[in-house]
């Protein structure tokens, strides 16, 4: 995925980890970047699992972190276990 999406990753708008892709933008270019990602996935004979796909959310769990528009934090259940 890193090779397929290298230029988009370098701009900071896309994050890829193994088979997970995250598109995070604050402006109207979001849809265009998602379209580029989808076209490259198709061009390389890859596919998307629809059950993993979410669209235009303000918060997402990714790699045991909660990513929001303004911050990244640990999942609450992970933090609670530290204090037990």
Order of alpha helices (4+ residues) and beta strands (2+ residues): alpha-beta-beta-alpha-beta-beta-beta-alpha
